[in-house]
């Protein structure tokens, strides 16, 4: 038997089951078996994601003063700097200082009360620029935020404040400090 003489017969499987009832044909209908569960799962996943977003805890959206929030990095404080003039203000558990050259804001948490020490500032020379320098370091540690205030002949309004997980607790009064 040569290669040209070989005949192969392949039977095609029947597409329809022998039972032509509605129940038997449903399994072959792709609309029911393939797409409906996918749509349902997609809808359920989207609903779960929306619910998780809306029910997220408010603490994740901390709102400090102003539009600029900086988290202070460890520093030796104004005493550790070799030169410069500083203006400082105090409030219960907080010392906030501004170094006139270099545009650095220092903040120290002086009380182990569980609150974050924050130096809030407003910079009227730039329109309405404002923000917070947040010290979440240990009590007794100085933190520094290095800012860029372009007007060297300008001034800032600064106050010392305390926050609990991003929520305002209390503060001192606003003090005018020169850059």
C-alpha positions in Angstrom: 0.0 0.0 0.0 1.6 3.2 -1.2 1.2 6.7 0.2 -1.2 7.7 -2.6 -3.5 4.8 -1.9 -4.1 5.5 1.8 -7.6 6.9 2.4 -8.4 8.2 5.9 -11.9 8.9 7.0 -12.3 11.3 9.9 -15.8 11.7 11.3 -16.9 15.1 12.4 -18.5 15.1 15.8 -22.1 16.1 15.8 -22.7 19.6 16.9 -26.2 19.1 18.3 -27.0 16.5 20.9 -29.5 13.9 20.0 -31.9 15.3 22.5 -33.2 18.5 20.9 -35.0 19.8 24.0 -34.4 23.3 25.3 -32.5 22.1 28.3 -30.0 20.1 26.2 -29.4 23.0 23.7 -28.7 25.6 26.5 -25.2 24.2 27.1 -24.2 24.9 23.5 -25.6 28.4 23.5 -22.5 30.6 24.2 -24.5 33.6 25.3 -25.5 31.7 28.4 -22.4 29.7 29.2 -19.6 32.2 28.3 -20.7 35.8 28.4 -23.3 36.0 31.2 -21.1 34.7 34.0 -18.2 37.0 32.8 -20.5 40.0 32.8 -21.9 39.1 36.2 -18.4 38.6 37.7 -17.2 41.8 36.2 -20.1 43.7 37.6 -19.6 42.1 41.0 -15.9 43.0 41.0 -16.6 46.6 40.0 -19.3 46.9 42.7 -16.8 45.5 45.3 -14.1 48.0 44.3 -16.5 50.9 44.5 -17.7 49.8 47.9 -14.1 49.5 49.1 -13.3 53.0 47.9 -16.3 54.6 49.5 -15.9 52.8 52.8 -12.1 53.5 53.2 -11.2 55.0 56.6 -11.0 58.8 56.8 -7.6 58.6 58.5 -6.1 57.7 55.1 -7.0 61.2 53.9 -5.3 63.3 56.5 -5.9 67.0 56.0 -3.2 69.3 57.4 -3.3 73.0 57.0 -2.8 74.4 53.5 -2.1 72.9 50.2 1.5 71.8 50.8 2.2 69.1 53.4 5.8 68.1 54.1 6.9 65.5 56.6 9.9 66.7 58.5 13.2 64.7 58.4 15.4 64.3 61.5 17.5 67.3 62.3 19.7 68.6 65.1 17.5 71.6 65.2 18.4 75.3 65.0 21.1 74.7 67.7 22.8 72.3 65.4 23.1 74.8 62.5 26.4 76.6 62.3 25.0 80.1 61.5 21.8 81.9 60.9 19.0 83.8 62.6 15.9 82.0 63.8 12.5 83.1 65.0 10.7 80.5 67.1 7.3 80.2 68.7 6.0 77.7 71.2 2.7 76.1 72.0 1.8 73.1 74.2 4.1 70.3 73.1 5.4 72.1 70.0 8.2 74.5 69.1 8.2 75.9 65.5 11.2 77.9 64.1 11.9 79.6 60.9 15.5 80.1 59.6 15.6 83.4 57.8 18.2 82.2 55.2 17.7 78.8 53.5 13.9 78.8 54.0 13.9 76.0 56.5 11.1 75.4 58.9 12.0 73.5 62.1 9.5 71.8 64.3 10.0 69.9 67.6 7.6 67.7 69.5 8.4 68.5 73.1 5.7 66.3 74.7 5.1 62.6 74.4 1.3 62.9 74.1 0.7 60.9 71.0 0.0 64.0 68.8 2.1 65.1 65.8 3.8 68.5 66.2 3.1 70.7 63.2 4.4 74.1 62.0 1.6 75.6 59.9 2.5 78.5 57.6 0.9 81.0 55.2 3.0 82.8 52.6 1.0 85.8 51.5 3.7 87.2 49.2 3.0 84.3 46.7 -0.8 84.7 46.4 -2.2 82.1 48.7 0.5 79.5 49.2 0.2 77.7 52.5 1.1 74.4 54.1 2.3 72.4 57.0 5.6 70.9 58.2 4.6 67.7 60.1 6.9 66.2 62.7 6.0 62.5 63.2 9.3 61.7 64.7 9.7 60.8 68.4 9.0 63.2 71.2 12.1 65.4 71.8 13.3 65.1 68.2 13.7 68.1 65.9 12.5 67.8 62.3 13.1 70.1 59.4 11.3 70.9 56.1 13.3 72.7 53.4 11.0 75.0 51.5 11.6 77.5 48.7 10.1 80.9 49.4 11.2 83.1 46.5 10.8 86.5 48.0 13.8 87.1 50.4 12.2 90.4 51.6 8.9 88.7 52.4 7.4 87.2 55.5 5.4 84.2 56.6 2.7 83.7 59.2 3.6 80.7 61.3 1.9 78.9 64.2 2.6 75.8 66.2 -0.2 73.2 66.2 -1.0 69.6 67.2 -2.7 67.0 65.1 -4.0 63.5 65.8 -3.8 61.2 62.8 -4.2 64.2 60.4 -7.1 65.8 62.4 -6.5 69.2 63.9 -6.4 69.2 67.7 -5.3 72.7 68.8 -2.8 75.5 68.0 -1.2 78.7 69.1 -1.7 82.1 67.5 -0.3 83.2 64.1 3.0 85.0 64.3 4.6 87.1 61.6 8.1 85.9 60.8 10.5 87.6 58.3 12.4 85.6 55.7 
